[in-house]
Amino acid sequence: MTARRGTANSDGTIGYLAAVSIGVGGMVGGGIFAVLGLAVGVGGGGTFLAFLVAGLVALVTTYSYARLSIAMPSDGGTVTFLDAAFGSGSIPGTLNVLLWLSYVITTALYAYAFGSYGSTLLPDSAETLSLHVLISAVILVITALNVFSAKLIAAAEDYIVAAKIAILVLFVAFALTQADLGASAPAEWESAGSLIAGGMLIFVAYEGFELIANAAGDIRNPKREIPRALYTSVLFTIVLYMLVAVVTVGLLSPSEIVSAADFALAEAAQQVWGGIGFNLIVVAALLSTASAINATLYGTSRLSVDIALDGELPTRLERKIAGKPLVGLFLTAAASLAIANFVPLAAISSLASAGFLIIFAAVNVANVRLADRTESHRYISVCGAIMCLGALVALIAHIAADRPADLILLGGLIALTYLGEATYQHRRRRRPLAHESGDGSPG
């Protein structure tokens, strides 16, 4: 990482519980509302195991994030770790750009979930139209908020996180008394291959724990609290997701889940609390996905600037308008808008999950390379890398068997990311950037 991004100030303003809140809020930020129906469609009564498998991949990866965060506390997080391990060039540049694109796709996933849940409050006759109107509206409105008042939603973020977790925990507690727990018995499980594939399809639901790494420089007693916060947030989320899956399968029949796949959680809540429960989950989903879109747009627009400052994206993304990185914001919003409106939900989830599995595998490899500096046990990170890559293979196999056309999207994403970065690096070597050449010409 270049000198432009310094380490965060180690003023110890964030304690253990606040750090856990960052991790849990990042994971339970909209993903579970969007992908629950997809997971049940693949895993059946064993969906809770699919969430467990995906969670274990995330849990092992937290070791690398913990050790790297302690050794290199920086608001750059993942980008800092990859650059420190792999230096400069097409490979780390490709990984950093893929990280940015994965966040773009995740933003699209949240927007799709917002549209799916919001459209349930509108007439059925306008369901398709309202879905796309709401998808577009939430991205455009939150982009505008980031231009004029980025702190508006951020100020309420802690309350939104607390509210959505409280609603989900309360729902699970009540639903466990009414759900048919036999629906999750071994006889109802799909094959082991399907459960693993289902877990990888919705792996994006665990994306977010790495946000703790971005706050590492502000966490009190980091050597002790960063690992605790990472492990606690992931373990809590695993248990919550597994219980949500159990009660959903126990409250709804397979046909009901299929027909309400995009808003399965709200449909399950209706079985417990009637129309009030349905509306309560819808409101929680709208608040949660909106706040997640805001946080992701805000962070991703700045991530694009950081990557550009490292010479891995065009320097136009460095430029600020009225002191804000609006070029990166507008590009991120436009790409998310297109993906959310024109790519099916299952493909969006697959692309995001594949992207983060590749990134997390790379972070594990980064910790292996930097093990002496991070004082790590290499074998744990080696296991993490193998698990991430194995999970990626399982996801690709599932896509090939179930939706082979989506392989074109996945292959295109990876190929274009690498070829685009390699081409840009080649042009950059032939024509250095302005701040590198010192001639003051535009990059």
Sequence and secondary structure as in RCSB ss.txt:
>XXXX:A:sequence
MTARRGTANSDGTIGYLAAVSIGVGGMVGGGIFAVLGLAVGVGGGGTFLAFLVAGLVALVTTYSYARLSIAMPSD
GGTVTFLDAAFGSGSIPGTLNVLLWLSYVITTALYAYAFGSYGSTLLPDSAETLSLHVLISAVILVITALNVFSA
KLIAAAEDYIVAAKIAILVLFVAFALTQADLGASAPAEWESAGSLIAGGMLIFVAYEGFELIANAAGDIRNPKRE
IPRALYTSVLFTIVLYMLVAVVTVGLLSPSEIVSAADFALAEAAQQVWGGIGFNLIVVAALLSTASAINATLYGT
SRLSVDIALDGELPTRLERKIAGKPLVGLFLTAAASLAIANFVPLAAISSLASAGFLIIFAAVNVANVRLADRTE
SHRYISVCGAIMCLGALVALIAHIAADRPADLILLGGLIALTYLGEATYQHRRRRRPLAHESGDGSPG
>XXXX:A:secstr
  TTS        B HHHHHHHHHHHHTTTHHHHHHHHHHHHHBTTHHHHHHHHHHHHHHHHHHHHHHHHHS  T
TTHHHHHHHHH SSHHHHHHHHHHHHHHHHHHHHHHHHHHHHHHTTS GGGHHHHHHHHHHHHHHHHHHHHHH T
HHHHTTHHHHHHHHHHHHHHHHHHHTTTS GGGGSGGGB  HHHHHHHHHHTGGGGTTTTHHHHTGGGBSSHHHH
HHHHHHHHHHHHHHHHHHHHHHHHHHS HHHHHHTGGGHHHHHHHHHHHHHHHHHHHHHHHHHHHHHHHHHHHHH
HHHHHHHHHTTSS GGGG  BTTB HHHHHHHHHHHHHHHHHS HHHHHHHHHHHHHHHHHHHHHHHHHTHHHHT
  HHHHHHHHHHHHHHHHHHHHHHHHH TTHHHHHHHHHHHHHHHHHHHHHHHHHS  HHHH S    
